[in-house]
Amino acid sequence: MSEAQTQRTAASVVVVDYGLGNLRSATRGLERAGAAVEITDDPAAFAGADGIVLPGVGAFREGVENAGPYREALLDAADAGTPVFGICLGMQMLLTTSEEAERAGEGDVEGLDLIPGRNVRFTGDRKVPHMGWNELAVERDHPLVEGVDGEYAYFVHSYYAEPNDENAVVARTEYGVDFPAVVADESGTVFGTQFHPEKSGETGLRILRNFVDLCAE
């Protein structure tokens, strides 16, 4: 076993089970990347983890409401510097608000606000949702995207992030508009992908390995 593999197997990762998201696929991907994975609905488990994954598929309001019991534990973990990785809806929940709730007549629904900004719906003549493989263009250095510039990832979404701070954008993808495919907070330890790394083949596996390596540091 190589030194890098040994390092990866040292990371313990919790996948948050809040009722939304493809937990099985995310868990398999993380295990392939070398993590020891625990799926949990117990926020007390966050404190002992090397990293936390917040997956998600579905509507912003439902996600935020379901994740309500975990909000304080997630904020505490982020404040402590534990890597927090949001996937798809999980990434959108890292932001402050979403246009999706407004469109559904649900008013303002507050996300975790770990990366200030809002999520907006695709406009124009492109088919929505944006579904399928698309290219990643890395904007700036971040451990999560090492080795994936110009590679392709798998997307399924109708809304995309608009962070208040342009520097929060780590990578972009084009679909009628250049939108953030990867975002991160100022500390670099809270981040998310709009695409599904667990469905993105070797590119996704590389990203998950990068995440596990970051957790093991």
Residue pairs with C-beta under 8 A, 6 or more apart in sequence:
1 9
4 213
5 34
7 213
7 216
8 33
8 34
8 35
8 209
8 212
8 213
8 216
9 34
9 35
9 36
10 50
10 216
11 34
11 35
11 36
11 50
11 51
11 212
11 213
11 215
11 216
12 35
12 36
12 37
12 38
12 48
12 49
12 50
12 51
12 215
13 30
13 35
13 36
13 37
13 38
13 49
13 50
13 51
13 52
13 53
13 211
13 212
13 215
14 37
14 38
14 39
14 40
14 45
14 46
14 49
14 51
14 52
14 53
15 23
15 26
15 27
15 30
15 37
15 38
15 39
15 40
15 53
15 55
16 40
16 41
16 52
16 53
16 54
16 55
16 67
16 70
16 74
17 23
17 39
17 40
17 41
18 41
18 54
18 63
18 66
18 67
18 69
18 70
19 66
20 55
20 56
20 57
20 58
20 62
20 63
20 66
20 89
21 55
21 56
21 57
21 87
21 88
21 89
21 90
22 55
22 57
22 196
22 198
23 39
23 55
25 196
25 198
25 199
26 53
26 55
26 87
26 198
27 37
27 39
28 198
29 197
29 198
29 204
29 205
29 208
30 37
30 53
30 198
30 208
30 211
30 212
31 37
32 205
32 208
33 205
33 208
33 209
33 211
33 212
34 209
34 212
35 51
35 208
35 212
35 215
38 45
38 49
43 69
43 70
43 72
43 73
43 74
44 73
46 52
46 70
46 73
46 74
46 76
46 77
46 82
47 73
47 76
47 77
47 80
49 77
49 82
50 82
50 83
50 215
50 216
51 82
51 83
51 84
51 85
51 211
51 212
51 214
51 215
52 74
52 77
52 82
52 83
52 84
52 85
53 85
53 86
53 87
53 90
54 67
54 74
54 84
54 85
54 86
54 87
54 90
54 93
54 94
54 192
55 87
55 88
55 89
55 90
56 63
56 86
56 87
56 88
56 89
56 90
56 91
56 92
56 93
57 88
57 89
57 156
58 89
59 89
59 100
59 104
60 89
60 92
60 93
60 98
60 100
60 101
60 109
60 111
60 119
60 159
61 98
61 100
61 101
61 104
61 106
61 109
63 89
63 90
63 92
63 93
64 93
64 109
64 110
64 111
65 109
67 74
67 93
67 112
71 112
74 84
74 112
74 114
75 112
75 114
77 84
78 84
78 114
78 185
78 189
78 190
81 187
81 189
82 189
83 189
83 190
83 191
83 211
83 214
83 215
84 94
84 114
84 189
84 190
84 191
85 144
85 191
85 192
85 193
85 211
86 92
86 93
86 94
86 191
86 192
86 193
87 192
87 193
87 196
87 197
87 198
88 156
88 157
88 193
88 194
88 195
88 196
90 192
91 161
91 183
91 192
91 193
91 194
92 98
92 111
92 119
92 159
92 161
92 192
92 194
93 111
93 112
94 111
94 112
94 114
94 115
94 183
94 185
94 190
94 191
94 192
95 111
95 112
95 113
95 114
95 115
95 116
95 117
95 118
95 119
95 161
95 163
95 183
96 110
96 111
96 113
96 116
96 117
96 118
97 108
97 109
97 110
97 111
97 118
97 119
98 109
98 111
98 118
98 119
98 120
98 159
99 118
99 119
99 120
99 121
99 159
100 119
100 121
100 158
100 159
101 107
101 108
101 109
102 108
103 121
114 185
114 190
115 161
115 163
115 168
115 183
115 184
115 185
115 190
115 192
116 163
116 164
116 165
117 161
117 162
117 163
117 164
117 165
117 168
118 161
118 162
119 159
119 160
119 161
119 162
120 159
120 160
120 162
121 128
121 158
121 159
122 128
122 129
122 130
122 158
122 159
122 160
122 175
122 176
122 177
122 179
123 176
123 177
124 176
124 177
125 176
126 175
126 176
128 158
129 156
129 157
129 158
130 155
130 156
130 157
130 158
130 160
130 175
131 155
131 156
132 154
132 155
133 152
133 153
133 154
133 155
134 152
134 153
134 155
134 173
134 174
134 175
134 181
134 195
135 150
135 151
135 152
135 173
135 174
136 145
136 148
136 149
136 150
136 151
136 152
136 153
136 171
136 172
136 173
136 181
136 182
136 195
136 203
137 149
137 150
137 171
137 172
137 173
137 174
137 178
137 181
138 145
138 148
138 149
138 170
138 171
138 182
139 169
139 170
139 171
139 172
140 167
140 169
140 170
142 170
142 182
142 184
142 188
142 191
143 188
143 210
143 213
143 214
144 170
144 182
144 184
144 191
144 193
144 207
144 210
144 211
144 214
145 170
145 171
145 182
145 207
145 210
146 206
146 210
147 206
147 210
148 171
148 203
148 206
148 207
149 171
151 203
151 206
152 200
152 203
153 173
153 181
153 193
153 195
153 196
153 197
153 200
153 203
153 204
153 207
154 195
154 196
154 199
154 200
154 201
154 204
155 173
155 175
155 181
155 194
155 195
155 196
156 196
157 194
160 177
160 179
160 180
160 194
161 179
161 180
161 183
161 192
161 194
162 180
163 169
163 180
163 183
165 186
167 186
168 180
168 183
168 184
168 185
168 186
169 180
169 182
169 183
170 180
170 182
170 183
170 184
170 191
171 180
171 181
171 182
172 178
172 179
172 180
172 181
173 179
173 181
173 194
173 195
179 194
180 194
181 193
181 194
181 195
182 191
182 192
182 193
182 194
183 191
183 192
184 190
184 191
184 192
185 191
193 207
195 204
196 204
197 203
197 204
197 205
197 207
197 208
198 204
198 208
200 207
